[in-house]
Amino acid sequence: MSCEIVIEDERWEGVDLSTLADRACAVTLRHLGHDPALYEISLLACDDARIRALNAQFRGKDKPTNVLSWPAWDLSPDTPGSLPAPPEPGTVEDPEVLGDIALSHDTCAREAIEQGKAFGDHLTHLVVHSLLHLLGYDHETDEDAALMEKTEVEILAQLGICDPYEPVGAEAPPMAGVAGVD
């Protein structure tokens, strides 16, 4: 996976964003049956001011957000809850560009603290989430959201990261019907 990273905010210098993004993207692509060596993305590591301007420009929302994505291709399915179309692969010498991602340090750090999550785990989730957007996944309908969330949870489990949709400190449901458990 080729991941071009542009760092606009010096706070990102303390984060090994390259390794984190490469690993998250490679596991995501492999999980979906794609060879990571055949694709590339660009990732902008910025602050709230920059992402707010991008959010206003591209989404008409004049507020900061944690992450934005711009897919190179529309791979979205025609039917809610269906799998997106697969991306056309590039080559090792000329990988196919999937799109661009922007992350805001301010919002990502604040959310990690508020949610009681490790910063790296939260960033990994957001990179996986964004890459899925580049690959045609979305959460506009309940069916699409369920598919995207299920896919994220499966990928994050491969990365050793707990389900980000489970409340922190939530107890596991009782294991009714399992031998030896009352």
Contacts in CASP RR format, 6 or more apart in sequence:
PFRMAT RR
TARGET T0000
AUTHOR 0000-0000-0000
METHOD contacts of the structure
MODEL  1
MSCEIVIEDERWEGVDLSTLADRACAVTLRHLGHDPALYEISLLACDDAR
IRALNAQFRGKDKPTNVLSWPAWDLSPDTPGSLPAPPEPGTVEDPEVLGD
IALSHDTCAREAIEQGKAFGDHLTHLVVHSLLHLLGYDHETDEDAALMEK
TEVEILAQLGICDPYEPVGAEAPPMAGVAGVD
1 22 0 8 1.000
1 25 0 8 1.000
1 26 0 8 1.000
1 29 0 8 1.000
1 36 0 8 1.000
1 37 0 8 1.000
1 39 0 8 1.000
1 40 0 8 1.000
1 41 0 8 1.000
2 39 0 8 1.000
2 40 0 8 1.000
2 41 0 8 1.000
2 95 0 8 1.000
3 18 0 8 1.000
3 21 0 8 1.000
3 22 0 8 1.000
3 25 0 8 1.000
3 40 0 8 1.000
3 41 0 8 1.000
3 42 0 8 1.000
3 43 0 8 1.000
4 40 0 8 1.000
4 41 0 8 1.000
4 42 0 8 1.000
4 43 0 8 1.000
5 17 0 8 1.000
5 18 0 8 1.000
5 21 0 8 1.000
5 42 0 8 1.000
5 43 0 8 1.000
5 44 0 8 1.000
5 45 0 8 1.000
6 42 0 8 1.000
6 43 0 8 1.000
6 44 0 8 1.000
6 45 0 8 1.000
7 13 0 8 1.000
7 17 0 8 1.000
7 45 0 8 1.000
8 44 0 8 1.000
8 45 0 8 1.000
8 46 0 8 1.000
8 47 0 8 1.000
8 50 0 8 1.000
9 45 0 8 1.000
9 46 0 8 1.000
9 47 0 8 1.000
9 50 0 8 1.000
9 105 0 8 1.000
11 47 0 8 1.000
11 105 0 8 1.000
11 109 0 8 1.000
12 45 0 8 1.000
12 105 0 8 1.000
15 45 0 8 1.000
15 119 0 8 1.000
15 120 0 8 1.000
15 123 0 8 1.000
17 43 0 8 1.000
17 45 0 8 1.000
17 123 0 8 1.000
20 120 0 8 1.000
20 123 0 8 1.000
20 124 0 8 1.000
20 127 0 8 1.000
21 41 0 8 1.000
21 43 0 8 1.000
21 127 0 8 1.000
23 124 0 8 1.000
23 159 0 8 1.000
24 124 0 8 1.000
24 127 0 8 1.000
24 128 0 8 1.000
24 131 0 8 1.000
24 155 0 8 1.000
24 159 0 8 1.000
25 36 0 8 1.000
25 39 0 8 1.000
25 41 0 8 1.000
25 127 0 8 1.000
25 131 0 8 1.000
26 36 0 8 1.000
27 128 0 8 1.000
27 155 0 8 1.000
27 158 0 8 1.000
27 159 0 8 1.000
28 128 0 8 1.000
28 131 0 8 1.000
28 132 0 8 1.000
28 135 0 8 1.000
28 155 0 8 1.000
29 35 0 8 1.000
29 36 0 8 1.000
29 39 0 8 1.000
29 131 0 8 1.000
30 36 0 8 1.000
31 151 0 8 1.000
31 154 0 8 1.000
31 155 0 8 1.000
31 158 0 8 1.000
32 86 0 8 1.000
32 135 0 8 1.000
32 151 0 8 1.000
34 86 0 8 1.000
34 87 0 8 1.000
34 89 0 8 1.000
35 89 0 8 1.000
37 92 0 8 1.000
37 95 0 8 1.000
38 89 0 8 1.000
38 90 0 8 1.000
38 91 0 8 1.000
38 92 0 8 1.000
38 95 0 8 1.000
38 96 0 8 1.000
39 87 0 8 1.000
39 89 0 8 1.000
39 90 0 8 1.000
39 95 0 8 1.000
39 96 0 8 1.000
39 97 0 8 1.000
39 98 0 8 1.000
40 95 0 8 1.000
40 96 0 8 1.000
40 97 0 8 1.000
40 98 0 8 1.000
41 97 0 8 1.000
41 98 0 8 1.000
41 99 0 8 1.000
41 100 0 8 1.000
41 101 0 8 1.000
41 131 0 8 1.000
41 134 0 8 1.000
42 97 0 8 1.000
42 99 0 8 1.000
42 100 0 8 1.000
42 101 0 8 1.000
43 100 0 8 1.000
43 101 0 8 1.000
43 102 0 8 1.000
43 103 0 8 1.000
43 127 0 8 1.000
44 50 0 8 1.000
44 100 0 8 1.000
44 101 0 8 1.000
44 102 0 8 1.000
44 103 0 8 1.000
45 103 0 8 1.000
45 105 0 8 1.000
46 102 0 8 1.000
46 103 0 8 1.000
46 104 0 8 1.000
46 105 0 8 1.000
47 104 0 8 1.000
47 105 0 8 1.000
47 106 0 8 1.000
48 64 0 8 1.000
48 104 0 8 1.000
48 105 0 8 1.000
48 106 0 8 1.000
48 107 0 8 1.000
49 64 0 8 1.000
50 102 0 8 1.000
50 104 0 8 1.000
51 64 0 8 1.000
51 65 0 8 1.000
51 68 0 8 1.000
51 102 0 8 1.000
51 103 0 8 1.000
51 104 0 8 1.000
51 107 0 8 1.000
52 62 0 8 1.000
52 63 0 8 1.000
52 64 0 8 1.000
52 65 0 8 1.000
54 68 0 8 1.000
54 102 0 8 1.000
55 61 0 8 1.000
55 62 0 8 1.000
55 63 0 8 1.000
55 64 0 8 1.000
55 65 0 8 1.000
55 68 0 8 1.000
56 62 0 8 1.000
56 63 0 8 1.000
58 68 0 8 1.000
58 70 0 8 1.000
59 68 0 8 1.000
64 104 0 8 1.000
64 106 0 8 1.000
64 107 0 8 1.000
65 104 0 8 1.000
65 107 0 8 1.000
66 103 0 8 1.000
66 104 0 8 1.000
66 107 0 8 1.000
66 108 0 8 1.000
66 111 0 8 1.000
66 126 0 8 1.000
67 101 0 8 1.000
67 102 0 8 1.000
67 103 0 8 1.000
67 104 0 8 1.000
67 108 0 8 1.000
67 126 0 8 1.000
67 129 0 8 1.000
67 130 0 8 1.000
68 101 0 8 1.000
68 102 0 8 1.000
68 130 0 8 1.000
69 99 0 8 1.000
69 100 0 8 1.000
69 101 0 8 1.000
69 102 0 8 1.000
69 130 0 8 1.000
69 131 0 8 1.000
69 133 0 8 1.000
69 134 0 8 1.000
70 99 0 8 1.000
70 100 0 8 1.000
70 101 0 8 1.000
70 134 0 8 1.000
71 98 0 8 1.000
71 99 0 8 1.000
71 133 0 8 1.000
71 134 0 8 1.000
71 135 0 8 1.000
71 136 0 8 1.000
72 96 0 8 1.000
72 97 0 8 1.000
72 98 0 8 1.000
72 99 0 8 1.000
72 134 0 8 1.000
73 87 0 8 1.000
73 88 0 8 1.000
73 98 0 8 1.000
74 136 0 8 1.000
75 84 0 8 1.000
75 85 0 8 1.000
75 86 0 8 1.000
75 87 0 8 1.000
75 135 0 8 1.000
75 136 0 8 1.000
76 84 0 8 1.000
76 85 0 8 1.000
76 136 0 8 1.000
76 138 0 8 1.000
77 83 0 8 1.000
77 84 0 8 1.000
77 85 0 8 1.000
77 136 0 8 1.000
80 141 0 8 1.000
80 142 0 8 1.000
80 143 0 8 1.000
80 144 0 8 1.000
81 141 0 8 1.000
81 143 0 8 1.000
81 144 0 8 1.000
81 146 0 8 1.000
81 147 0 8 1.000
82 147 0 8 1.000
83 147 0 8 1.000
84 135 0 8 1.000
84 136 0 8 1.000
84 137 0 8 1.000
85 136 0 8 1.000
87 96 0 8 1.000
87 98 0 8 1.000
87 135 0 8 1.000
88 96 0 8 1.000
89 96 0 8 1.000
90 96 0 8 1.000
98 131 0 8 1.000
98 134 0 8 1.000
98 135 0 8 1.000
99 134 0 8 1.000
101 127 0 8 1.000
101 130 0 8 1.000
101 131 0 8 1.000
101 134 0 8 1.000
103 123 0 8 1.000
103 126 0 8 1.000
103 127 0 8 1.000
108 119 0 8 1.000
108 122 0 8 1.000
108 123 0 8 1.000
108 126 0 8 1.000
109 119 0 8 1.000
111 117 0 8 1.000
111 122 0 8 1.000
112 118 0 8 1.000
112 119 0 8 1.000
112 120 0 8 1.000
112 121 0 8 1.000
112 122 0 8 1.000
112 123 0 8 1.000
115 122 0 8 1.000
115 164 0 8 1.000
115 168 0 8 1.000
116 168 0 8 1.000
117 164 0 8 1.000
117 168 0 8 1.000
121 161 0 8 1.000
121 162 0 8 1.000
121 164 0 8 1.000
122 164 0 8 1.000
124 156 0 8 1.000
124 159 0 8 1.000
124 161 0 8 1.000
125 152 0 8 1.000
125 156 0 8 1.000
125 161 0 8 1.000
125 164 0 8 1.000
128 152 0 8 1.000
128 155 0 8 1.000
128 156 0 8 1.000
128 159 0 8 1.000
129 148 0 8 1.000
129 152 0 8 1.000
132 148 0 8 1.000
132 151 0 8 1.000
132 152 0 8 1.000
137 144 0 8 1.000
137 147 0 8 1.000
137 148 0 8 1.000
137 151 0 8 1.000
138 144 0 8 1.000
138 145 0 8 1.000
138 148 0 8 1.000
139 145 0 8 1.000
139 148 0 8 1.000
139 149 0 8 1.000
149 165 0 8 1.000
152 164 0 8 1.000
153 163 0 8 1.000
153 164 0 8 1.000
153 165 0 8 1.000
156 162 0 8 1.000
156 163 0 8 1.000
156 164 0 8 1.000
157 163 0 8 1.000
174 181 0 8 1.000
175 181 0 8 1.000
END
